[in-house]
Amino acid sequence: MHFITLSDNKKNSVSERIFSVFSRHPFLTFALMTLISCGIFMRSDDKNLSPFSLFAMFILYATVSAVIVFIFAKEYYRNDSVIQYSVFTMMITIGLITVFSCSGAENNIIAVFVIALLLSVGWIIVLIKQNSLTVKYLSAVIIFLGFALRLTYILYTTIYERQHDNYTLGGTWGHLGYITHFWEDLFSLPKENVMEISQYYHPPLHHFTVGLFLNFLKWLGFENLESIGECIQYLTMFYSTVCVVLFYKILRFFRIDGLPLLLGLSVIAFHPSLIILGGSVNNDMLSIMLMLGAVYNTLIYYGQPTMMNIIKIALCVGLSMMTKLSGWMVAPAIAFIFIVVLIREKDKKILILRQWIIFGVICIPLGLWWSVYCYCKYDMPFGYVMRFKKTIAMFLGYKYTIWERLTDFSSFQFESVYDQYKWYHCPYYEYNPTIGLFKTAMFDEAQYGSELQLWAVSLFWVNIALALIALIAMFYLIVVRKSLINLPLKVFLWLLYGVFTVSYYLFCLKYPFTCTMNIRYTVMSVFTGVIFLAILLQSLKSVSTRPKKIISILISSVMVIFCLLSVVVYLKIGYIPAVYDGVVLK
C-alpha cells in the first residue's frame, strides 16, 4: 500500500507529478528530510538559529523553488499557479529569514514552523487554483506540519531538558552513558553488570542505533561528542514522524476518509506526548514506532495472510523487544488475529502453521536474546525492572492505599495541571495513576510559569474531554453499532487498548512511585482511542438525523481545538523556561 495513490490519468497536474516523487516512499522521504535538517540545524544549546542555519534554509528553499521553475517553465501557461507558488515561497523565505537574521530576536527557532506553515498554505492555494485539492494532499500537509513542529521542539529542547534517566553524555550512567558506550566501542556490549548501572539493563537496539549514527557523523568529520550530542534527537524525531505516517495507513485500512481521516491524523500529528517523546533521548520512541509497525502489518496480514506480511510482523515485534522489553504487549492482540486467520483459512492450515513457525524463528531470538544473555552472565531475572529504594521521597506505598490511589479525585489535585513533585516545591507527590496519566500526556513531568497558564489549563481539560469521548466511542462502536467494523478487528483493537491500559495500572501499583505514572508507558492506548474516534466520526457521516450531526460537529470541534491548543503550547514553550526551582529534571 502506497502512502499516496495517484490517479491513472496520464494528464496529472504538475502538483501531482511533483508530489508523487516523494509520496511513494514516505519513510525514505522523511529520513532524507531528517538528515537535511540535521545538517542545517546542527547547533549549540543557545536556543537560537545560527546565521549558518538561516543561510542554509534560504539556499535550500531558493534552490528547490528555482529547480521547480526551471523544470516546469515550459508549462508556464498551463500551470502558472505552480510557478507563482515557487516564486512566492522563495520571496517569503528570503523575507522571513532576512527579518530573523537582522532583528537579533531571541528564540527565533519558531521561524522553522512559521515558514513550514506558510509553505503549506501556499501549496494549498495552488491546489485550490488547480481544482485538485484532495484529502491525500491535506493529509500530507498535516504530516509535514507535524514534522515541522517536532523539529521546532527539538531545536529548543536540549538533550538535558524534559528527559528521563538521561544523565550526562560522555559519562557512564543512564541512557546517555549507554549511548556513550557505543560511541566509544560500537560493536561491544557493556562489560559491567548491567543491573548495577542505571538504564543499562535495557536491550541495546536504540542505544546501538544512536551510537552508529554518531559514529557516522564522526566519519563525516564531527569528532567532538558534545558538539554532535544534540543530533541524537533527530533520530527520535524521525521515529515519531514515522508513527504519524503509520497511523495514516492504519486509518486508511479502516476506510476512514474525508474529515474523520484529517481530524484523527491531526490529533496524532500534534499530540503532545508524541512531540515530547520525539525529542527524548531514551528508547521509548523507537519501541513505540516498532509496536505501531507491528499493529499495521498485523492488519495487513489479516486481509492478506502471506509469508512476507508475517515476517514483517515478526521483525517489528522482535526489534521492539530488542529496544524495550515492553514491546511484548502487542503480542496478545497479534496472537488473536493469528488464531482468527487460522480458523478462517481452514483449507490452508499447514501453510498458516508454517508461517507461525517462521514468526517464532525470527521474533523469539530477536526479542529474547538480551534477556537470555543477561540471565546467563549476570543472573538478571527475566522482565527485570530497575528498583528504586522505598526510602526515597516519591515512594507512595506507605502513604496511600491502593483504593485511595485509584479512586481519590479530590479537587486539589487539579489545582495544577502539571505533574506534582515536592522536590520542585509542589505541595504533594502525584499519586493517582489516572490523573498522572493525563498530566504527563500533555506536559510530561515539566512545569511552566504563568505565561502558559491559560493555554496549559485549556489544553489539559480539552484533552480530558477528548479522552472521555474516545472511551464512549469504544463502547458505542462495539455494543451499539455492530456493523461498522467486523468482530475480529474490534477484539483486536480492544485487546490492544486493554493490555496496555491494564499493564499501566498494574505497573503503577507494583512500583508505587510518582515517576512510574507516565503516559510513555501506555502511548499505544492513545493510538487506539483516536482510531475509535475516527471510526465513530466516519459512521456519523452517513447519518442524516439532526442530533447525530450535532454530535459529529461537537466531536470535530473538540478535536480541532485540541490540535490548535497543542500547536500553540508547544510553540510558546520555546519562549518559556520550565520551572524547576533551580533543579534540572533528568
TORDREN-791062 format. One record per residue (C-alpha): x, y, z negated; residue in three letters. Coordinates in steps of 0.1 Angstrom, whole numbers, plus 5000, padded with zeros to 4 digits. Example, Ala and Ser with C-alpha at 12.3 -4.5 7.8 and 13.67 -1.06 7.14 Angstrom:
[[5123 4955 4922] ALA]
[[5137 4989 4929] SER]
//
This chain:
[[5000 5000 5000] MET]
[[5014 5033 5010] HIS]
[[5012 5064 4988] PHE]
[[4995 5082 5017] ILE]
[[4978 5065 5046] THR]
[[4978 5086 5078] LEU]
[[4952 5086 5104] SER]
[[4958 5065 5136] ASP]
[[4950 5096 5156] ASN]
[[4981 5104 5177] LYS]
[[4973 5141 5176] LYS]
[[4982 5145 5140] ASN]
[[4987 5181 5128] SER]
[[5022 5194 5121] VAL]
[[5015 5193 5084] SER]
[[5006 5156 5086] GLU]
[[5038 5149 5105] ARG]
[[5060 5167 5081] ILE]
[[5042 5152 5051] PHE]
[[5044 5116 5065] SER]
[[5082 5118 5064] VAL]
[[5082 5119 5026] PHE]
[[5049 5103 5017] SER]
[[5056 5068 5029] ARG]
[[5083 5062 5003] HIS]
[[5073 5084 4973] PRO]
[[5097 5068 4948] PHE]
[[5127 5075 4971] LEU]
[[5114 5110 4977] THR]
[[5112 5118 4941] PHE]
[[5146 5102 4935] ALA]
[[5161 5125 4961] LEU]
[[5143 5155 4945] MET]
[[5157 5145 4911] THR]
[[5192 5142 4924] LEU]
[[5189 5176 4942] ILE]
[[5175 5192 4911] SER]
[[5204 5177 4890] CYS]
[[5229 5192 4914] GLY]
[[5212 5226 4914] ILE]
[[5204 5230 4878] PHE]
[[5233 5213 4861] MET]
[[5239 5239 4833] ARG]
[[5250 5248 4798] SER]
[[5225 5250 4769] ASP]
[[5217 5287 4774] ASP]
[[5181 5282 4785] LYS]
[[5187 5304 4815] ASN]
[[5191 5296 4851] LEU]
[[5227 5303 4861] SER]
[[5235 5325 4891] PRO]
[[5246 5294 4909] PHE]
[[5212 5277 4903] SER]
[[5193 5308 4916] LEU]
[[5215 5310 4947] PHE]
[[5212 5272 4953] ALA]
[[5174 5275 4951] MET]
[[5174 5302 4976] PHE]
[[5197 5283 5000] ILE]
[[5175 5252 4996] LEU]
[[5142 5268 5003] TYR]
[[5156 5291 5030] ALA]
[[5172 5261 5048] THR]
[[5141 5240 5046] VAL]
[[5120 5269 5059] SER]
[[5144 5276 5088] ALA]
[[5145 5239 5098] VAL]
[[5107 5238 5099] ILE]
[[5106 5269 5120] VAL]
[[5133 5255 5144] PHE]
[[5118 5221 5148] ILE]
[[5082 5233 5154] PHE]
[[5089 5267 5171] ALA]
[[5078 5253 5205] LYS]
[[5044 5246 5190] GLU]
[[5040 5281 5175] TYR]
[[5009 5289 5194] TYR]
[[4991 5257 5184] ARG]
[[5004 5256 5148] ASN]
[[5011 5292 5139] ASP]
[[5000 5286 5103] SER]
[[5030 5262 5097] VAL]
[[5054 5289 5109] ILE]
[[5037 5315 5088] GLN]
[[5039 5292 5058] TYR]
[[5077 5287 5064] SER]
[[5083 5324 5066] VAL]
[[5060 5331 5037] PHE]
[[5079 5306 5014] THR]
[[5113 5320 5025] MET]
[[5102 5355 5017] MET]
[[5086 5345 4983] ILE]
[[5117 5326 4972] THR]
[[5140 5354 4982] ILE]
[[5119 5380 4964] GLY]
[[5114 5359 4932] LEU]
[[5150 5348 4930] ILE]
[[5162 5383 4935] THR]
[[5139 5396 4907] VAL]
[[5150 5369 4883] PHE]
[[5187 5375 4892] SER]
[[5186 5412 4889] CYS]
[[5163 5416 4859] SER]
[[5185 5398 4835] GLY]
[[5154 5383 4819] ALA]
[[5160 5356 4793] GLU]
[[5144 5322 4797] ASN]
[[5140 5327 4834] ASN]
[[5136 5289 4838] ILE]
[[5099 5295 4843] ILE]
[[5108 5306 4878] ALA]
[[5111 5269 4888] VAL]
[[5074 5262 4881] PHE]
[[5063 5296 4894] VAL]
[[5080 5291 4928] ILE]
[[5067 5255 4929] ALA]
[[5031 5268 4923] LEU]
[[5034 5294 4950] LEU]
[[5048 5269 4974] LEU]
[[5018 5246 4966] SER]
[[4993 5274 4970] VAL]
[[5008 5284 5004] GLY]
[[5007 5248 5016] TRP]
[[4970 5245 5006] ILE]
[[4963 5277 5025] ILE]
[[4980 5263 5056] VAL]
[[4959 5231 5053] LEU]
[[4927 5251 5049] ILE]
[[4935 5271 5080] LYS]
[[4942 5239 5099] GLN]
[[4909 5225 5086] ASN]
[[4929 5195 5074] SER]
[[4928 5198 5036] LEU]
[[4921 5164 5021] THR]
[[4922 5146 4988] VAL]
[[4955 5129 4997] LYS]
[[4972 5163 5001] TYR]
[[4957 5177 4969] LEU]
[[4969 5146 4951] SER]
[[5004 5151 4964] ALA]
[[5003 5188 4953] VAL]
[[4993 5176 4918] ILE]
[[5021 5151 4916] ILE]
[[5046 5177 4929] PHE]
[[5034 5203 4903] LEU]
[[5037 5176 4876] GLY]
[[5073 5170 4887] PHE]
[[5079 5208 4886] ALA]
[[5065 5211 4851] LEU]
[[5087 5182 4839] ARG]
[[5117 5198 4855] LEU]
[[5109 5231 4838] THR]
[[5106 5213 4805] TYR]
[[5139 5195 4806] ILE]
[[5156 5227 4817] LEU]
[[5146 5245 4785] TYR]
[[5149 5214 4763] THR]
[[5183 5201 4754] THR]
[[5192 5165 4745] ILE]
[[5191 5176 4709] TYR]
[[5156 5191 4709] GLU]
[[5123 5172 4705] ARG]
[[5142 5139 4704] GLN]
[[5140 5107 4684] HIS]
[[5170 5090 4668] ASP]
[[5194 5106 4693] ASN]
[[5223 5118 4671] TYR]
[[5254 5131 4689] THR]
[[5267 5125 4724] LEU]
[[5303 5112 4722] GLY]
[[5296 5097 4688] GLY]
[[5289 5061 4677] THR]
[[5254 5063 4663] TRP]
[[5218 5065 4677] GLY]
[[5207 5065 4713] HIS]
[[5234 5090 4724] LEU]
[[5260 5069 4707] GLY]
[[5247 5038 4725] TYR]
[[5249 5057 4758] ILE]
[[5284 5069 4750] THR]
[[5295 5033 4746] HIS]
[[5285 5026 4783] PHE]
[[5301 5058 4794] TRP]
[[5334 5047 4780] GLU]
[[5331 5010 4788] ASP]
[[5304 5004 4813] LEU]
[[5305 4966 4816] PHE]
[[5308 4955 4780] SER]
[[5283 4951 4752] LEU]
[[5287 4967 4718] PRO]
[[5312 4947 4697] LYS]
[[5299 4958 4663] GLU]
[[5270 4942 4645] ASN]
[[5240 4959 4663] VAL]
[[5219 4957 4631] MET]
[[5244 4980 4613] GLU]
[[5244 5008 4638] ILE]
[[5212 5029 4644] SER]
[[5194 5020 4676] GLN]
[[5220 4996 4689] TYR]
[[5196 4967 4682] TYR]
[[5176 4978 4713] HIS]
[[5181 4959 4746] PRO]
[[5206 4978 4767] PRO]
[[5190 4984 4801] LEU]
[[5181 5021 4796] HIS]
[[5214 5029 4779] HIS]
[[5234 5010 4806] PHE]
[[5215 5027 4834] THR]
[[5223 5061 4819] VAL]
[[5259 5051 4814] GLY]
[[5260 5041 4851] LEU]
[[5245 5074 4862] PHE]
[[5270 5094 4841] LEU]
[[5299 5073 4855] ASN]
[[5286 5082 4890] PHE]
[[5288 5118 4881] LEU]
[[5323 5112 4867] LYS]
[[5332 5097 4900] TRP]
[[5320 5129 4917] LEU]
[[5344 5148 4896] GLY]
[[5325 5158 4865] PHE]
[[5347 5142 4839] GLU]
[[5336 5161 4807] ASN]
[[5309 5141 4789] LEU]
[[5294 5172 4771] GLU]
[[5291 5192 4803] SER]
[[5270 5165 4820] ILE]
[[5251 5153 4790] GLY]
[[5220 5172 4799] GLU]
[[5218 5152 4831] CYS]
[[5205 5122 4811] ILE]
[[5171 5139 4811] GLN]
[[5169 5138 4849] TYR]
[[5166 5100 4847] LEU]
[[5137 5101 4822] THR]
[[5120 5129 4842] MET]
[[5122 5107 4872] PHE]
[[5107 5077 4853] TYR]
[[5078 5100 4841] SER]
[[5071 5111 4876] THR]
[[5071 5076 4889] VAL]
[[5044 5069 4863] CYS]
[[5022 5096 4879] VAL]
[[5027 5080 4914] VAL]
[[5019 5046 4900] LEU]
[[4988 5059 4883] PHE]
[[4976 5074 4916] TYR]
[[4980 5039 4932] LYS]
[[4960 5024 4903] ILE]
[[4932 5048 4907] LEU]
[[4931 5041 4944] ARG]
[[4929 5004 4937] PHE]
[[4897 5010 4918] PHE]
[[4884 5030 4948] ARG]
[[4884 5063 4929] ILE]
[[4883 5092 4953] ASP]
[[4874 5128 4956] GLY]
[[4872 5149 4924] LEU]
[[4873 5120 4900] PRO]
[[4907 5110 4915] LEU]
[[4921 5145 4914] LEU]
[[4909 5150 4878] LEU]
[[4922 5117 4865] GLY]
[[4955 5122 4882] LEU]
[[4958 5157 4868] SER]
[[4953 5146 4833] VAL]
[[4983 5122 4836] ILE]
[[5004 5146 4856] ALA]
[[5001 5173 4830] PHE]
[[4997 5151 4798] HIS]
[[5020 5165 4771] PRO]
[[5031 5130 4759] SER]
[[5045 5122 4794] LEU]
[[5061 5156 4797] ILE]
[[5078 5152 4763] ILE]
[[5089 5116 4770] LEU]
[[5101 5127 4804] GLY]
[[5127 5148 4785] GLY]
[[5136 5123 4759] SER]
[[5170 5105 4759] VAL]
[[5157 5073 4744] ASN]
[[5144 5042 4761] ASN]
[[5106 5048 4758] ASP]
[[5100 5063 4792] MET]
[[5118 5036 4812] LEU]
[[5099 5009 4793] SER]
[[5066 5027 4799] ILE]
[[5073 5031 4836] MET]
[[5081 4994 4840] LEU]
[[5050 4983 4820] MET]
[[5028 5005 4842] LEU]
[[5045 4990 4872] GLY]
[[5036 4955 4859] ALA]
[[5000 4967 4854] VAL]
[[4998 4980 4890] TYR]
[[5013 4949 4905] ASN]
[[4990 4927 4885] THR]
[[4960 4945 4900] LEU]
[[4975 4939 4935] ILE]
[[4981 4902 4926] TYR]
[[4945 4899 4915] TYR]
[[4935 4908 4951] GLY]
[[4964 4892 4969] GLN]
[[4979 4863 4948] PRO]
[[5012 4860 4967] THR]
[[5046 4849 4956] MET]
[[5061 4883 4962] MET]
[[5035 4900 4941] ASN]
[[5041 4877 4911] ILE]
[[5078 4882 4915] ILE]
[[5073 4920 4912] LYS]
[[5052 4915 4880] ILE]
[[5079 4892 4865] ALA]
[[5106 4918 4873] LEU]
[[5086 4946 4858] CYS]
[[5078 4927 4826] VAL]
[[5112 4912 4822] GLY]
[[5130 4945 4828] LEU]
[[5106 4964 4805] SER]
[[5115 4939 4777] MET]
[[5152 4944 4786] MET]
[[5146 4981 4779] THR]
[[5125 4978 4748] LYS]
[[5110 4946 4733] LEU]
[[5076 4961 4730] SER]
[[5073 4955 4768] GLY]
[[5058 4922 4759] TRP]
[[5025 4939 4750] MET]
[[5013 4939 4787] VAL]
[[5016 4901 4787] ALA]
[[4982 4891 4773] PRO]
[[4963 4911 4799] ALA]
[[4985 4899 4827] ILE]
[[4981 4862 4814] ALA]
[[4944 4867 4815] PHE]
[[4945 4877 4852] ILE]
[[4968 4848 4860] PHE]
[[4942 4824 4845] ILE]
[[4914 4841 4864] VAL]
[[4933 4837 4897] VAL]
[[4940 4800 4889] LEU]
[[4903 4793 4883] ILE]
[[4892 4814 4913] ARG]
[[4918 4798 4937] GLU]
[[4910 4762 4927] LYS]
[[4919 4749 4961] ASP]
[[4954 4764 4957] LYS]
[[4962 4753 4921] LYS]
[[4996 4738 4930] ILE]
[[5007 4770 4947] LEU]
[[4995 4791 4918] ILE]
[[5012 4769 4892] LEU]
[[5044 4772 4913] ARG]
[[5040 4810 4911] GLN]
[[5037 4807 4873] TRP]
[[5070 4787 4872] ILE]
[[5088 4814 4893] ILE]
[[5073 4841 4870] PHE]
[[5087 4823 4839] GLY]
[[5121 4817 4855] VAL]
[[5125 4854 4863] ILE]
[[5107 4870 4834] CYS]
[[5118 4849 4804] ILE]
[[5156 4852 4808] PRO]
[[5154 4890 4816] LEU]
[[5131 4897 4787] GLY]
[[5147 4875 4760] LEU]
[[5184 4871 4767] TRP]
[[5193 4900 4745] TRP]
[[5173 4886 4716] SER]
[[5189 4852 4720] VAL]
[[5224 4868 4723] TYR]
[[5219 4889 4691] CYS]
[[5204 4859 4672] TYR]
[[5234 4837 4681] CYS]
[[5261 4864 4675] LYS]
[[5246 4885 4647] TYR]
[[5218 4863 4633] ASP]
[[5194 4891 4642] MET]
[[5158 4879 4639] PRO]
[[5136 4878 4669] PHE]
[[5115 4910 4671] GLY]
[[5138 4928 4647] TYR]
[[5130 4964 4639] VAL]
[[5154 4987 4621] MET]
[[5142 4990 4584] ARG]
[[5140 5023 4565] PHE]
[[5146 5022 4528] LYS]
[[5114 5026 4507] LYS]
[[5131 5052 4487] THR]
[[5131 5078 4514] ILE]
[[5107 5107 4511] ALA]
[[5084 5098 4541] MET]
[[5077 5063 4528] PHE]
[[5039 5062 4523] LEU]
[[5034 5027 4509] GLY]
[[5032 5037 4472] TYR]
[[5013 5070 4478] LYS]
[[4982 5058 4497] TYR]
[[4962 5025 4500] THR]
[[4956 5011 4535] ILE]
[[4920 5021 4531] TRP]
[[4929 5057 4524] GLU]
[[4953 5059 4553] ARG]
[[4927 5046 4578] LEU]
[[4896 5064 4565] THR]
[[4907 5097 4550] ASP]
[[4899 5125 4574] PHE]
[[4899 5153 4548] SER]
[[4897 5188 4564] SER]
[[4931 5199 4550] PHE]
[[4948 5175 4574] GLN]
[[4935 5197 4603] PHE]
[[4947 5230 4590] GLU]
[[4978 5224 4611] SER]
[[4977 5207 4645] VAL]
[[5014 5197 4641] TYR]
[[5028 5165 4626] ASP]
[[5035 5172 4589] GLN]
[[5068 5166 4571] TYR]
[[5077 5180 4537] LYS]
[[5113 5185 4547] TRP]
[[5100 5211 4572] TYR]
[[5083 5228 4543] HIS]
[[5049 5213 4552] CYS]
[[5025 5206 4522] PRO]
[[5025 5168 4527] TYR]
[[5037 5139 4548] TYR]
[[5013 5129 4576] GLU]
[[4997 5096 4565] TYR]
[[4966 5090 4587] ASN]
[[4977 5070 4618] PRO]
[[4948 5083 4639] THR]
[[4955 5120 4631] ILE]
[[4992 5114 4635] GLY]
[[4985 5099 4669] LEU]
[[4965 5129 4681] PHE]
[[4991 5154 4668] LYS]
[[5021 5137 4683] THR]
[[5003 5132 4716] ALA]
[[5002 5169 4721] MET]
[[5034 5182 4703] PHE]
[[5054 5151 4692] ASP]
[[5070 5160 4659] GLU]
[[5077 5196 4667] ALA]
[[5061 5227 4651] GLN]
[[5058 5262 4665] TYR]
[[5051 5297 4653] GLY]
[[5021 5320 4655] SER]
[[5028 5329 4691] GLU]
[[5015 5295 4702] LEU]
[[4988 5290 4676] GLN]
[[4957 5298 4696] LEU]
[[4968 5277 4726] TRP]
[[4980 5248 4705] ALA]
[[4948 5246 4684] VAL]
[[4927 5247 4716] SER]
[[4948 5220 4733] LEU]
[[4946 5198 4702] PHE]
[[4908 5199 4700] TRP]
[[4902 5196 4737] VAL]
[[4923 5165 4737] ASN]
[[4903 5150 4709] ILE]
[[4871 5157 4728] ALA]
[[4886 5141 4759] LEU]
[[4897 5110 4739] ALA]
[[4862 5106 4725] LEU]
[[4846 5109 4759] ILE]
[[4871 5082 4772] ALA]
[[4861 5059 4744] LEU]
[[4824 5064 4751] ILE]
[[4832 5057 4788] ALA]
[[4848 5024 4779] MET]
[[4817 5011 4762] PHE]
[[4793 5027 4787] TYR]
[[4810 5011 4817] LEU]
[[4812 4977 4801] ILE]
[[4779 4975 4783] VAL]
[[4756 4997 4804] VAL]
[[4769 4999 4839] ARG]
[[4780 4963 4845] LYS]
[[4782 4966 4883] SER]
[[4809 4993 4885] LEU]
[[4839 4970 4882] ILE]
[[4839 4932 4880] ASN]
[[4842 4914 4847] LEU]
[[4878 4902 4850] PRO]
[[4891 4937 4857] LEU]
[[4870 4951 4828] LYS]
[[4885 4925 4804] VAL]
[[4920 4932 4818] PHE]
[[4916 4969 4810] LEU]
[[4901 4963 4776] TRP]
[[4929 4938 4768] LEU]
[[4955 4965 4777] LEU]
[[4938 4991 4755] TYR]
[[4931 4967 4727] GLY]
[[4966 4951 4724] VAL]
[[4983 4985 4724] PHE]
[[4959 5001 4700] THR]
[[4957 4973 4675] VAL]
[[4995 4969 4677] SER]
[[4999 5006 4670] TYR]
[[4978 5004 4638] TYR]
[[4995 4972 4626] LEU]
[[5029 4988 4632] PHE]
[[5019 5019 4612] CYS]
[[5007 4997 4583] LEU]
[[5036 4972 4584] LYS]
[[5061 5001 4584] TYR]
[[5044 5028 4563] PRO]
[[5065 5058 4572] PHE]
[[5054 5091 4588] THR]
[[5077 5086 4617] CYS]
[[5060 5054 4629] THR]
[[5028 5073 4636] MET]
[[5037 5085 4671] ASN]
[[5020 5083 4705] ILE]
[[5051 5069 4721] ARG]
[[5042 5035 4706] TYR]
[[5009 5034 4725] THR]
[[5011 5055 4756] VAL]
[[4996 5028 4777] MET]
[[4963 5034 4759] SER]
[[4963 5069 4774] VAL]
[[4965 5054 4809] PHE]
[[4936 5030 4803] THR]
[[4915 5058 4787] GLY]
[[4919 5080 4818] VAL]
[[4912 5051 4841] ILE]
[[4878 5046 4824] PHE]
[[4872 5084 4826] LEU]
[[4878 5084 4863] ALA]
[[4856 5054 4869] ILE]
[[4828 5070 4849] LEU]
[[4830 5102 4870] LEU]
[[4831 5081 4902] GLN]
[[4799 5064 4891] SER]
[[4782 5096 4882] LEU]
[[4789 5110 4917] LYS]
[[4763 5087 4932] SER]
[[4736 5096 4906] VAL]
[[4712 5124 4916] SER]
[[4694 5129 4883] THR]
[[4700 5163 4868] ARG]
[[4710 5151 4833] PRO]
[[4738 5129 4847] LYS]
[[4750 5157 4870] LYS]
[[4753 5180 4839] ILE]
[[4772 5153 4821] ILE]
[[4796 5150 4851] SER]
[[4801 5187 4852] ILE]
[[4808 5189 4814] LEU]
[[4833 5160 4815] ILE]
[[4850 5175 4846] SER]
[[4852 5209 4828] SER]
[[4869 5193 4797] VAL]
[[4895 5176 4819] MET]
[[4902 5208 4838] VAL]
[[4906 5229 4806] ILE]
[[4928 5202 4791] PHE]
[[4952 5203 4821] CYS]
[[4953 5241 4822] LEU]
[[4960 5244 4784] LEU]
[[4987 5218 4787] SER]
[[5005 5237 4815] VAL]
[[5002 5270 4796] VAL]
[[5015 5255 4764] VAL]
[[5044 5237 4780] TYR]
[[5054 5268 4798] LEU]
[[5052 5290 4767] LYS]
[[5072 5266 4746] ILE]
[[5102 5275 4767] GLY]
[[5100 5310 4752] TYR]
[[5091 5300 4717] ILE]
[[5117 5283 4694] PRO]
[[5104 5253 4675] ALA]
[[5100 5259 4638] VAL]
[[5120 5235 4617] TYR]
[[5130 5258 4588] ASP]
[[5166 5257 4599] GLY]
[[5167 5219 4604] VAL]
[[5171 5204 4639] VAL]
[[5149 5174 4644] LEU]
[[5168 5144 4656] LYS]
//
